[in-house]
Amino acid sequence: MFDKVLIANRGEIALRIVRACRELGVASVVVHSTVDRASAPVALADESVEIGPDPPHRSYLNGAAILEAALQTGAEALHPGYGFLSESADFAEACASLGLVLIGPPADVLAQLGDKTAARSIMAGVGLPLLPGNVEPLSADDAFDLARAIGFPVIVKAAAGGGGRGLRVVREPDRFLEEFRSTRAAAQTLFGDPTVYVESYLEAARHVEVQVLADTHGRVVDLGDRDCTVQRRHQKLVEESPAPGLAADLTARIRASAVAGAKAVGYVGAGTFEFLVSPDGDFHFMEVNPRIQVEHPVTEMVTGIDLVQQQIRVAAGEPLPDGLGLAGPGSGLGPVTGAAIECRVNAEDPALDFAPTPGLVDELVLPGGPFVRVDTHLRQGDRIPPNYDSLVAKVIVWAPDRHQAIARIQRALGETRVAGPHLRNTIPFLQEVLADPRFRGAHHDTRLAAQLAEGALEIDGG
C-alpha cells in the first residue's frame, strides 16, 4: 500500500478520496486553487499545496504544477477523481515518466478509450452492438452523406468529449453541415481535438451503465448496472441501482458486454461502460468513462463495496478479493441487495434552462435518518465559485426495494435546504421527477427531464 497519495481534484470527490485514504491509513495531499484555500478537502487532508488561481487551466488542469506538488510532498500516487485530468493519457504518461502511479487505467488504455471513434471500433470488434455511425474520422460532406443514410435525427459528438459536453442533436438535414462544423469548433475549444463523429440518435431511450473493476492481475468483475436516464442537456440528475424495469436477461447481456469490453482493452481500475437501451429492448454501446463516476455511491450502497478504496488497492498492485463481484458472466458472488437512488443537488435554476447560480451559501441543512448518505464538501458560509461545476451535494439513499427508496429520497430532499442571496437549486425539480408516474413506474426515458422543464416553463409563462 502507498504511504502518501496526492488528490488532483476539488469539491466533494476530493473529500471522498481524503476519507478513503484516511481509512486505509494512507496520508493524503490535496492540491487546490486560491479560491479553494479554505475548503473542506484542504482542511481535512494531511497536507495541501496551492497550485494556482481559480481558473481551471491555471490550477486543476495545470499538470506541471500538480506533478511538481507530488514530487515536493513525496507522494507516490495521484488520484485524479473525475473531470479535469482524470481521462488525460498525456497526464498519465507524464506520471509514469516520473515514477508516479496514476490511480486509474494506464496511458495506453486512456488513449484508446479517450478517442470515442477508436473506442467504438474496438468494442465493435469484440461484439458489442453499436448505433449506426462512423468509427473513422470523416469530412463534413462524407459525414452528411452518412447522416442521410442513417436517417435523421442524428447526434454529432466530439471524439474526445465526455460529461455531456461537445455534442449536438441534428433533426433536419439542412442544419447538419452548420451543426457539424460548430461541434467541431467547440470540440477544439473544449478538448483540444476537433475530431467529431456521427451516430443515430434515439429519441426515447434508457441510459444504462455498468460498473466494472479490474486489477493488474487480469481479473475483471462487474458490480451491477445503474440507470442514469434522467438527464438535463445530456448530463445526469438522478441515478439508481439496479436499473429498474428491465428484463434480467437484458441486463445480464449488458453486463457481460461491459466485462468483455474491459478485457479487450486491458482495463485496470474502476470504469463505467455506458449503453443506450431502445424501447424495443435492443442495447447499444455508447462509451467508456475510465475513472470513478459521480454516481458511484449508488453502487456502493447496494454492494457494500468501497469503490475508491478498491481503486487505490488495485493501483498499489493488490488483486481483487476472490468474493468481489456479482453472480453472472465474468463475476463472483451474490446479487445486488435492495435499491439505491442518488439525486444531484445543483446550484442551478431549472426555470432558466438549468443556468448555474453561483454565490454565497448562507443556509445549508442536510438530511439524515436511516440509510441516507450525503456527499458534499460545502459548509454553511462557503461560496460556490463560478469557475467550476455547480454540484452542491449528492443525496443518496438505500432501501429494501425501489418503492421504499423513492419514498426515502423524497423525504431526504424535503429536509434539504441550500439557500443564499442569489442561489437557486434543483431540489424542487428533482421532487417533480420523483413524483412523476413515468419515473415511478420505470416507464421513463431520456426525454423526461426536458418534458418536465418545458411544462414548467409553459406554466410560468401563463
N, C-alpha and C positions, 0 to 999 in steps of 0.2 A: 504494500500500500504506500501511496505517496505520503511525504511529510507535509507538503505545502502545495496548495492549488490556488492559482490566480483566476479570478472570475472576471471575464471580459464582457461585462454587461451591466445593466442597471435595473431598477424597479423590482417588481415582485419576483421575477425569475432570479435575479441576483441574490435576493434574500432567501429564496427557496434553496439555492445551491449552498449558501453560507450555512444554513441549518443542516443540510445533508452532510457537509464536511464536518461540522461540529459533532454529529452523532457517530461519524466514522473515526473520530479522533485525529482529523486532518486539519492543519492550520489553513486559514483562508485569507487571501489578499483580494480586496475589491479595488478595481480602478474606477475612477469617477471623473466627471466633468466638474467645472466650477459650480454650476447650479445644483449639483447633487452632493455637494460637500457635507451637508448635514443630514443626508438621507439615512433611512433605517438600515440599509445594507452596509453603509460605511460605519455606522455606529456599532453594529453587531459583529462585523468582521474582526479578525485578529489584527490585520493591518490594512491600510488603504494608501493608494497613490493617486494623486491628482494628475491627470494626463492632458488636460486642455480645456478650452472654453466649451460652452454648451452645444454649439452646432455639431451634429454627429460626425461630420467629416473631419473635425478638428479634435475629436475625443474618441468616441466609441468605434469609429471607423478608421482611426489612426493606428494602423497595425504596428508601425515602427515604435510609437510611444508605448503601446501595450507590451510589445516584446521587450523593450528596454526596462519596463517596470517588472516584468517577470524575472529578468536576469538580475536586476538590482536587489530584488527581495528573496532570491534563491528559490523561487517556485519551480517545481519540477514539471507541472502540468498546467494547462489552461482549460477552463470550461467556458465555451462561448455562449451558452444559453440558447436563445432563439433570436432571429433577426441579426442586425449588424453584420459581424464577420463569421457567423455560425456556419454558413454554407460556402465560404470562400476557399477554393482549392489553393489559391496563391498563399493565403494566410496559413493554411495547414502545411504547405510545403516550407514556408519560412520557419514555422515552429520546428519542424523536423530537422531543418538545416542547423538549428541552434541547439539541438538535443532536447527540445521541449516536447512533451506529449500533449497533443490536442485531444481533448476528450470528445471523441466523435469519429466518424469514418476517416480513413487516410485520404491524402490529397488525390490519388488517382480515382478513388470511388467518388469523391466530391466532384471531380472534373467530369466523370461520366454522367452523374445524375444532375449536375448543375446546368447542363445543356439539355433542355426538355426534349428537343428533337432527337438527340442521341439516346436519351433515356427511353423514348418511345420505341426507337429502333431495337434497342437491347431487349426490352420487355416483350416486344412482338416476337423476337427470336426465340424466347422461351415459352411462347404460347399464351401470353396474357392478351386478352381481347382489347383492341383499341377502337375508339371512334374513328370514322373515316377522316383522313387528313394526311399531311405530309410528314415524313421523317427525315427529309433532307432540306436544306435551305432552298428557297425559291425566289425568283424575281417577282416583282409586283404583278406583271402580266401573267406569268405562269401561276401565281397564287390565285389570281382572279379566275383563270380557266379551271383550276381545281375547285374553287368555291362554287362555280356554276355547276360543275359535275357532281359535287356533293349535294348541292341544294341548300338554299338559304332557309333559316338563319345559320350563320357560321360564327365562330369566335376566333379572333386573331389574338395570339398570345406571344408575349416576349419569351424567347427560348431560355433566357437567364432569369426570368421573373419568378415571383412567388408571393405568398401572403395576400393574394387577391389584387396585386398591383400589376400593371403592364398588360392589360387585356381589354378588349372591346368586342361587344356583340354587334354583328352587322346583319341587319334584317333585309336590306334592299340592295340589289346588285349595283344600282347607280351610286351607292355610298361606299362601295367596297374599296376602291383604289385610294380614296381620301383617307378612310379609316386605317387601311393597311399602312400607308405612309406615316400617318400620325402616330400609330402604335410603334412603328419602327423608330421614329424620332424620340418618343417617350422612353422606349427601351434603352436607347443610347444614353439618355439623361439619367434614368433611374439606376441602370445596371452596368453602364459602360459597354454594352453589347447591343447592336441594333438588330440582331437576328430575331425574326419572328416566325411563327408557323400558324397554320390554319387547320381547324378541325370542325366537324359538325357540332352544332350547338343543340343540346337537349333542353327544350323549353320547360318540361316538367320532369324533374329527376330527383332522386335522393342522393345525397353526398355521404358516402360511407367510407371509412378508412380503417386500416388495420395497424395496430401497434406491434412492431417486431423488436426483438432484442437479439443481438448476435455477438459472440465472443471471438477472441483471436485464435481459438482452437477449432474453428469450423462449425460450431453449433449455432443454429438459428431457431428461435422459437417465436410463436406469435402469442400475444396476450389479449386476443379478442378484438372485437370490432367496436367502432364508435360511429354514431350518427352526427353529422355536422351540417344538416340540411338547412337550418335556419340561419340565413346569412343576409347581410346588407352589403351591397356593392362587392359581392363575391368574398366577403370577409365574415367570419363566423361570429354568431352571437350566442347560440345555445348549442351545447354538445352533450351527448349522453352515451352511456354504455350499459348494456349492449344495444345495438341498433334495433329499434322496435319494429314490429310489423313485417319482418322479412322471414321468408322460409328458412328453416335450419339448413337445408341442403345448399341454398344460395349463399348464405354467409360462410358455410364450410368451404365452398369453392373459392369465394373471395379471399378467405384467409389462406388457403393453400396457394393461391396465386401470389400473395404477398411473400410467403416464405420462399417460393420458387424464384421470385424476382430478387429477393435479398441474396440468395445463394448465387445467383447468376453474376452478380457484380462483386462478390466477395465482401459483403457488407459487414461492418463492425460497429457496435454500439446500439443506441436506440434510434429507431427510424419509423416513419409512418408512410405507408403506401395508400394512396388516395384513389378512390373509384367513384364513378357515377353509375347509379342503378336506374334504368329506364322503367317506365310504367309496365312494360311487358315482362319485366324480370331479368332482362339482359344486364350484364355489368361490363364496364369499360374502364381500363386503367387510365388515370389522369397523370399522376406524377408521384415522385418520392420526395418527402421532406426529410433530409438527412440530419436530423437534430431532434432535440426534445421539442414537443409541441406545447403550445399554450394550454391545450385541453388535456394534457397528460393526467391531471388529477382524477378524472372520472375512471380511467383505467386503474389507477392506484386504489381507488375506493372499492372497486368490485373484485380486485385480485389480492389486495393486501401487499402488493409489491412496490417498494420504493424505487421508482424508475431512475431518479437522479443518482441515488446510491449505486444502483446497478451500472449506470453509465461509468461512474468513477471506478468501480471494481473492474469492469471489463477493460478500461483504459490502462489499469495497473497490471493487466495480464491475467487476472483471475478468470477461471472458467465459470460459466453459468451453472448454478446449482442444478443437480440432477432432476429435482422435482419441479423446476421452474417451467411454466408454460401451460397450455390448455390441452384438454383431450382433443384429438383430431389430428389432421395432417401436419406433420412436422413438429409436433409438440409433445408435452409431457403429461401433466397431472391435473385433473379436476376441472369442473366448469366454473364459469363466472358466477359469483354469488350476488343476488339481488340486482338492483338498478341504481345508477348514479347519474345525476344531471348537473351540469355546470352552466351558469349564466355569467356572461361578461358584463360587468357594470362599467360602462364607459362614460367619460365626461364629454357627451355629445348631445346634440339637440335633434331628436328624430323628426321634429316638425320642419327642420331646415336641412333635410337630406343627410342627417347624422353629422352635421358640421361639428368639429371639435370646439369645446368651450373651456379652454384652459383658465386657470386662476386660483385664487386662494380657497382652501378648504377650511371653512370656519366652523363646520359641524360635520362630524363623522361618527355615526353609530353603526356598529357592525353586529350581525345577528349571531345567535348562539343556539343552544339546545342540542338534543341528541343527534348525532350523525350529521352535523353541519360543520363544514370547513370553509374558511375564508383565506384566500391567498392574496395578500396586499402588502405593499410597502408604505402606504400612506398613513400619516398620523394627523390628528386634528391640528390645524395651524400650518400644515405643509402647503406648498403651492404646486399645482400641476403646471409644468412648463409647456410652452407651445412647440418646442422642438422635437418632442418625442411622441410615442404612441399615447392615445387618450385613455388607455386602460386604467381604471381606478382600482378595481378589485374583481376577483373571481369568487363567486359564491357557489359552493359545491355541496351537494347533499347525497346521502346514501339512504336507501330504504329497501325492504324485502322485495318490493315489486315496483313497477313503473308508476302505477296509480298513486301509491303512497309517496313515491319520490316527487311527483308533481305537486302533491299537496304540501310536502315539506319545503320544496324550493319556493313555492308561493308564499308560505308563511315566513321563510327566512328573508325573502326580498321585501316583504311587508315590514320587517323590523329594521331594514337597512335605510340609513339616511346619509346622503352625501350632498352637502349644500355649501354655497358660497355666493358672493355678490353677483358673479357672472356665470356660475356653473349651472348646467343642465345635465341630466343623466338619463340613462336608458332604462331605468327601473320600471317606469310606467309602461313603456313599450314591451319590455320583457314579460310583464304581468299579462299584457294583452295576448302575447304569443301563447303563454302557458294556459290561458283560458280558452283559446280558440279550439272549437271542436275538431278541426282538421288535425291540429297538433295532438290533442288528447287521444284521438283515435288512431294516431300514427298513419294518417292519410295525407299528410302534408308533403310538399315538395319545395324545391329551391325558390319558388315564386312567393312563398307565404309572407316573408317579411316585407317585400316590396308591395304586395297587395294590401297588407295592413297599414303600411305607411301611406299609401295612396288614399286609402279610405279615410285615414285621419286628416290628411290634407284637404280632402273634399269636405269633410265635416267642418274643419276650421274655416274653410273658405265660404261657408254658408250654404 
